[in-house]
Amino acid sequence: MTPILLNQLRSIITSPLISIFCEKFEENEILLRKSIDTSICTILIGLENIIDNTILYDKIIESITFTEFYRTIEYENGKLSSINYSFEQEGFIPLNLIFSAKKGRISEMISNEVGVKSETAGAILNFAVMLILSHFKNEKQKAKIIQNDLNSEKKAILSTVPEGIRVILGYSNFECDDTIYSTSNTLVKPNLRSHFLNKIFKL
């Protein structure tokens, strides 16, 4: 099936943001795109693993409520038009709640599997968790609805996560379906038709 939730999250990210991240982190565009996509999918699987614990899930959502990132993030026509780089610090709290002691290992594995610097992998993982949680909070989605979406899209999401990270997350026996990845992944394919090339992203 088409991973609707996953594609919604991918579609939020614009080409200008990718370009800014490439310059900021001094990374290749294709690898930067892949690191964002991998991070998004890793976060979604991490959330799926803990979402039965409603107290913990509510605590994770609450952890971003008063952050600069959440307060200042802006959208236009469903696309990011402004972000705050506070995610580089503010992402640590929700990541620790989701992954606990595994957070550092996951960040390093993204660096190794994708081919970006360790610092970039850590920053992008922080960005991904803040983006996803902000999206869920903005949409006012109930945990049960999110859980159902994650369950139905789990195979497609896991197919995007590199094997080393799947092992850390507890899915060492998962068999990747490459056809799902190649047909559903729009983020790692450069989008040449951006409507936001003249947008200024707030620092």
C-alpha positions in Angstrom: 0.0 0.0 0.0 1.0 3.6 -0.4 2.6 4.9 2.8 0.4 8.0 3.2 1.8 9.2 6.6 5.4 8.7 5.4 4.8 10.6 2.2 3.1 13.4 4.1 6.2 13.9 6.2 8.5 13.7 3.2 6.4 16.2 1.2 6.8 18.9 4.0 10.5 19.2 3.2 11.4 21.6 0.4 14.3 21.8 -2.0 15.5 25.1 -0.5 15.7 23.6 2.9 17.8 20.7 1.5 20.1 23.3 -0.1 20.5 25.2 3.1 21.2 22.0 5.1 23.8 21.0 2.4 25.6 24.3 2.8 25.3 24.3 6.6 26.5 20.8 7.2 28.8 20.7 4.1 27.3 17.5 2.8 26.4 16.1 -0.7 22.8 16.7 -1.6 21.9 13.1 -2.3 23.4 11.9 0.9 21.7 14.7 2.9 18.4 13.8 1.4 18.9 10.1 2.3 20.0 11.0 5.8 16.7 13.0 6.3 14.6 10.1 4.9 16.4 7.5 7.0 16.0 9.7 10.1 12.3 10.2 9.5 11.7 6.5 9.1 13.9 5.6 12.1 11.9 8.0 14.3 8.6 6.6 13.1 9.6 3.0 14.0 10.9 4.2 17.3 7.5 5.8 18.0 5.7 2.7 16.8 7.7 0.7 19.4 6.6 2.8 22.3 3.2 4.2 21.3 1.3 1.6 23.4 2.7 3.4 26.4 0.3 6.4 26.3 1.9 8.1 29.3 5.3 8.0 27.6 3.8 9.1 24.3 2.0 12.0 25.8 5.3 13.0 27.6 7.1 12.9 24.3 4.6 15.2 22.6 4.6 17.5 25.6 8.4 17.7 25.5 8.2 19.8 22.2 5.2 22.0 23.2 7.2 25.0 24.5 10.3 24.7 22.3 11.4 27.4 20.0 11.3 25.0 17.1 7.6 24.3 17.6 6.6 27.8 18.4 8.3 29.3 15.3 7.9 26.6 12.7 5.9 27.9 9.7 4.2 26.3 6.7 2.9 27.5 3.4 0.7 25.2 1.4 1.7 22.3 3.5 5.5 22.9 3.0 8.0 24.1 5.4 8.7 27.8 4.9 10.5 28.7 8.1 12.4 26.7 10.7 14.4 27.5 13.8 17.8 25.8 14.2 17.1 25.3 17.9 16.3 21.7 16.9 20.0 21.0 17.3 19.6 21.3 21.0 15.9 20.7 21.6 15.7 17.3 19.8 17.7 15.6 22.5 14.9 15.3 25.0 12.3 13.6 22.8 15.0 11.4 21.2 16.1 10.2 24.6 12.5 9.5 25.6 12.0 7.4 22.4 15.3 5.6 22.1 16.8 5.9 25.6 20.4 4.6 25.5 20.1 3.6 21.9 20.1 7.2 20.6 23.9 7.5 20.2 24.2 4.1 18.5 21.4 5.0 16.0 23.0 8.3 15.2 26.4 6.7 14.5 24.7 4.0 12.4 23.0 6.6 10.2 26.4 8.2 9.7 28.0 4.9 8.8 25.1 3.5 6.6 24.3 6.7 4.7 27.8 8.2 4.5 27.4 11.6 6.2 29.5 13.0 9.0 28.6 12.0 12.6 27.7 15.6 13.5 25.4 15.8 10.5 23.7 12.5 11.4 23.1 13.7 14.9 21.7 17.1 13.8 19.4 15.6 11.2 18.1 13.0 13.6 17.2 15.9 16.0 15.6 17.8 13.1 13.5 14.7 12.1 12.1 14.1 15.6 11.2 17.8 16.1 9.6 17.9 12.6 7.5 14.7 13.1 6.3 15.6 16.6 5.4 19.1 15.5 3.4 17.7 12.6 1.5 15.3 14.9 0.8 18.1 17.4 -0.3 20.5 14.7 -2.6 17.9 13.1 -4.0 17.2 16.6 -3.9 13.5 15.7 -4.9 11.0 18.4 -2.3 8.4 19.4 -4.6 5.6 18.3 -4.9 7.0 14.8 -1.1 7.5 14.5 -0.6 4.0 15.8 -3.0 2.6 13.2 -1.1 4.5 10.4 2.2 3.3 11.6 1.1 -0.3 11.8 -0.3 -0.2 8.3 2.8 1.5 6.9 5.4 -0.4 9.0 6.7 -2.6 6.1 7.3 0.4 3.8 8.9 2.4 6.6 11.2 -0.5 7.6 12.2 -1.0 4.0 13.7 2.5 4.1 15.7 1.9 7.3 19.2 0.5 6.7 19.8 -3.0 8.1 22.1 -1.9 10.9 19.5 0.4 12.3 16.8 -2.2 12.0 18.9 -4.5 14.1 19.2 -1.8 16.8 15.5 -1.3 16.7 14.7 -5.0 17.1 13.9 -6.0 13.6 17.0 -8.1 12.7 14.8 -10.7 10.8 12.9 -8.2 8.7 13.2 -8.8 4.9 13.4 -5.6 3.0 11.1 -5.1 0.1 13.1 -2.9 -2.4 10.0 -2.4 -4.6 8.2 -0.5 -1.8 11.2 1.7 -1.3 11.8 2.5 -5.0 8.1 3.3 -5.7 7.3 5.3 -2.5 10.4 7.3 -1.7 10.1 10.8 -3.1 12.5 12.6 -0.7 15.7 11.1 -2.0 14.8 12.0 -5.6 15.8 15.6 -6.2 12.6 17.7 -6.8 13.4 20.1 -9.7 10.1 21.9 -9.4 10.2 23.8 -6.1 7.8 26.7 -5.4 9.9 28.0 -2.6 13.3 28.9 -4.1 12.9 32.5 -3.0 12.0 31.6 0.6 14.2 32.9 3.4 14.6 30.3 6.2 14.9 31.9 9.6 18.0 30.9 11.7 
